[in-house]
């Protein structure tokens, strides 16, 4: 699961370009991605790419993908 990190509150499609390049290279093996940023809440940047507050993103228990922690 690819993650881009951006120090901004409203990342846009340009900020997710690296994830798009990975999709072009690896095809269906890349099913989505995240942009970790300073936003207050999660929102869709492009289809399959979600911007999330960086403090809410963490490795999954299996350690092989990222997951978003639920807001408290």
C-alpha positions as CSV (number, residue, x, y, z in Angstrom):
1,X,0.0,0.0,0.0
2,X,1.8,3.2,-1.1
3,X,1.9,6.3,1.1
4,X,2.9,9.7,0.0
5,X,3.7,12.2,2.8
6,X,2.9,15.9,2.3
7,X,3.2,18.8,4.7
8,X,0.0,20.5,3.6
9,X,-3.7,20.5,4.6
10,X,-5.3,19.9,1.2
11,X,-3.2,17.6,-1.0
12,X,-4.4,17.4,-4.6
13,X,-4.0,15.0,-7.5
14,X,-0.4,16.3,-8.1
15,X,0.5,15.2,-4.6
16,X,-0.6,11.7,-5.4
17,X,1.3,11.5,-8.7
18,X,3.8,9.0,-7.3
19,X,1.0,6.6,-6.4
20,X,-0.3,7.0,-10.0
21,X,3.2,6.1,-11.4
22,X,3.3,3.0,-9.2
23,X,-0.1,1.9,-10.5
24,X,1.1,2.4,-14.1
25,X,4.2,0.3,-13.4
26,X,2.6,-2.5,-11.2
27,X,-1.0,-2.5,-12.5
28,X,-3.6,-4.2,-10.4
29,X,-1.0,-5.0,-7.7
30,X,-1.4,-1.4,-6.5
31,X,-5.1,-1.2,-5.4
32,X,-5.0,2.1,-3.7
33,X,-3.0,4.4,-1.5
34,X,-2.8,7.2,1.1
35,X,-1.5,10.7,1.3
36,X,-0.5,11.3,4.9
37,X,-0.9,15.0,5.5
38,X,-1.9,17.7,8.0
39,X,-5.7,17.6,7.1
40,X,-8.1,17.5,10.0
41,X,-10.1,14.6,8.4
42,X,-9.8,12.1,5.6
43,X,-11.0,12.9,2.0
44,X,-10.6,11.4,-1.4
45,X,-7.8,12.9,-3.5
46,X,-8.2,10.7,-6.6
47,X,-10.1,7.5,-7.2
48,X,-8.5,4.9,-4.8
49,X,-6.2,7.5,-3.1
50,X,-7.3,8.9,0.2
51,X,-5.8,11.8,2.1
52,X,-5.6,11.1,5.8
53,X,-4.3,13.0,8.9
54,X,-0.8,11.6,9.3
55,X,-1.3,10.7,12.9
56,X,-4.2,8.3,11.9
57,X,-2.1,6.2,9.5
58,X,-0.3,3.1,11.0
59,X,0.9,-0.3,9.9
60,X,-1.7,-3.1,10.0
61,X,-1.2,-5.8,12.6
62,X,0.3,-8.1,9.9
63,X,2.8,-5.4,9.0
64,X,2.3,-5.7,5.3
65,X,-0.2,-2.8,4.6
66,X,-1.2,0.5,6.1
67,X,-4.6,1.1,7.7
68,X,-6.4,4.2,9.0
69,X,-7.2,4.3,12.7
70,X,-10.7,5.3,13.5
71,X,-11.1,8.8,14.9
72,X,-11.6,8.9,18.7
